[in-house]
Amino acid sequence: MRAVTVYRLDDISNFSYHARHPIGSVLEMRIHERVNNYKDLLRLARRIFALDTADAEHVLIDVGQGRHAYLPDLNRDCSVG
């Protein structure tokens, strides 16, 4: 299980950049990588944290929190060579 931070993107009219403000987190409970993990988490975050449908495009999750690899545990049955 891994917590992924959810941000709201605010447009600052005086500057040429956008500010990200953390508004919460969603938990990824999948153990194995699937095709739509990122899209499903983003869909869940938008469903929970968006104020309305127009605000949904301003809700995003952190892509930099890459998925950590789940490696199998080594046991005595695994032998090298």
Kinemage of the C-alpha trace (Angstrom):
@kinemage 1
@onewidth
@group {chain A} dominant
@subgroup {mainchain}
@vectorlist {calphas} color= white
{ca met a 1} P 0.000 0.000 0.000
{ca arg a 2} L 1.336 3.412 -0.969
{ca ala a 3} L 0.021 6.940 -0.445
{ca val a 4} L 0.083 9.222 -3.496
{ca thr a 5} L -0.206 12.968 -2.925
{ca val a 6} L -3.062 14.829 -4.617
{ca tyr a 7} L -2.538 18.463 -5.674
{ca arg a 8} L -4.763 21.305 -6.843
{ca leu a 9} L -3.264 23.406 -9.617
{ca asp a 10} L -3.929 27.118 -9.088
{ca asp a 11} L -3.524 29.617 -11.893
{ca ile a 12} L -1.682 32.706 -10.723
{ca ser a 13} L -2.581 35.501 -13.112
{ca asn a 14} L 0.376 37.726 -12.181
{ca phe a 15} L 2.952 35.052 -12.978
{ca ser a 16} L 3.564 32.714 -15.883
{ca tyr a 17} L 3.570 29.555 -13.773
{ca his a 18} L 1.055 27.442 -11.899
{ca ala a 19} L 1.201 26.737 -8.180
{ca arg a 20} L 0.542 23.229 -6.854
{ca his a 21} L -1.036 22.976 -3.420
{ca pro a 22} L -1.338 19.573 -1.696
{ca ile a 23} L -4.961 18.849 -0.803
{ca gly a 24} L -4.825 15.195 0.278
{ca ser a 25} L -3.736 11.729 -0.718
{ca val a 26} L -5.119 8.537 -2.204
{ca leu a 27} L -3.944 5.042 -1.363
{ca glu a 28} L -2.740 2.679 -4.044
{ca met a 29} L -3.469 -0.818 -2.828
{ca arg a 30} L -2.542 -2.771 -5.951
{ca ile a 31} L 0.450 -5.023 -5.547
{ca his a 32} L 1.101 -5.716 -9.218
{ca glu a 33} L 1.525 -3.161 -11.973
{ca arg a 34} L -1.387 -2.887 -14.358
{ca val a 35} L -1.917 -0.837 -17.478
{ca asn a 36} L -4.165 1.842 -15.962
{ca asn a 37} L -2.773 2.338 -12.435
{ca tyr a 38} L -2.006 6.029 -12.950
{ca lys a 39} L -5.271 6.754 -14.755
{ca asp a 40} L -7.332 4.932 -12.131
{ca leu a 41} L -5.649 6.815 -9.282
{ca leu a 42} L -6.175 10.121 -11.069
{ca arg a 43} L -9.830 9.272 -11.697
{ca leu a 44} L -10.288 8.413 -8.013
{ca ala a 45} L -8.542 11.605 -6.873
{ca arg a 46} L -10.693 13.733 -9.166
{ca arg a 47} L -13.857 12.003 -7.965
{ca ile a 48} L -12.956 12.661 -4.315
{ca phe a 49} L -11.320 16.103 -4.385
{ca ala a 50} L -12.889 17.990 -7.323
{ca leu a 51} L -15.458 20.578 -6.330
{ca asp a 52} L -17.351 20.219 -9.617
{ca thr a 53} L -16.742 18.883 -13.115
{ca ala a 54} L -14.995 22.086 -14.213
{ca asp a 55} L -12.597 21.835 -11.264
{ca ala a 56} L -11.647 18.238 -12.085
{ca glu a 57} L -8.993 19.332 -14.582
{ca his a 58} L -7.181 21.228 -11.789
{ca val a 59} L -6.793 18.118 -9.609
{ca leu a 60} L -3.679 16.057 -10.303
{ca ile a 61} L -1.455 13.467 -8.662
{ca asp a 62} L 2.312 13.460 -8.372
{ca val a 63} L 3.907 11.549 -11.233
{ca gly a 64} L 7.303 11.774 -9.510
{ca gln a 65} L 6.169 9.329 -6.864
{ca gly a 66} L 7.041 6.447 -9.136
{ca arg a 67} L 5.883 2.993 -8.301
{ca his a 68} L 8.367 1.054 -6.212
{ca ala a 69} L 9.126 -2.402 -7.496
{ca tyr a 70} L 7.809 -5.325 -5.535
{ca leu a 71} L 10.541 -7.934 -5.675
{ca pro a 72} L 9.851 -11.552 -4.765
{ca asp a 73} L 11.250 -12.755 -1.467
{ca leu a 74} L 14.263 -14.986 -1.744
{ca asn a 75} L 13.927 -18.390 -0.188
{ca arg a 76} L 15.934 -21.598 -0.100
{ca asp a 77} L 14.244 -22.887 -3.251
{ca cys a 78} L 15.932 -20.152 -5.310
{ca ser a 79} L 19.404 -21.294 -6.141
{ca val a 80} L 21.966 -19.658 -8.361
{ca gly a 81} L 23.609 -21.771 -11.051
